[in-house]
Amino acid sequence: MLGIDDIAALIASAERDANGLPPVHKWNPPLSGTMDMQIRSDGRWFYLGSEIKRPRMVKLFSTILRRDEDTYFLVTPVEKWIIQVDDAPFVTTTVERVHDAASGGIEKLIFTTNIGVTVIAGKSHPIRVELDADGQPRPYLRVRDNLEALINRNAFYQLVEWAHSSDGDDTALIESDGETFTLGSFLSS
């Protein structure tokens, strides 16, 4: 169970992580080409086929990542490189459910990603769920702009455990920061 200080620290971390990023959405240099960089569906980053094992390097690259439609780029004021992203560029590793006393006890779902970024699900950071070809849920959280994190299985199961159904049907709903998100239709009435 998180204490009040822990909750305040998580919320402050999410607010800090939302600020201070480079303004990649304002940069529009000409396309430099395609870089042999890949972000795999498990969130690991590779360059020239070798995994980038330095977390600080991955975090640095993540700050200049941009998605335009279905193409991902690493962008600086003077360069724009296409990179390959297999699914989503980030993966959530944990989720905490807190009641924020500072905002009237509103419930917040606070996610941490594989690069250590903290995000509060809400209007600017919605949760969405798609079904894969096998009918299995693939849940995502918008981290920033057009960039999402795949919600890992453990965090998704936690969300399902916290979810409730809507007016007697089997649709799983969850609230965070004043918004309601649909997880899918799989709860028993």
Salt bridges, closest charged atoms under 4 A:
ASP42 OD2 - ARG44 NE 2.76
GLU51 OE1 - ARG44 NH1 3.35
GLU51 OE1 - LYS53 NZ 3.74
ASP68 OD2 - ARG66 NH2 3.14
ASP68 OD2 - LYS80 NZ 3.79
ASP70 OD1 - ARG67 NH2 3.32
ASP87 OD2 - ARG138 NH2 2.15
ASP100 OD2 - LYS108 NZ 3.17
GLU107 OE1 - ARG97 NH1 3.96
GLU107 OE1 - HIS99 NE2 3.33
GLU130 OE2 - ARG128 NH1 2.46
GLU148 OE2 - ARG128 NE 2.70
GLU175 OE2 - HIS164 NE2 2.82
ASP177 OD1 - LYS108 NZ 3.68
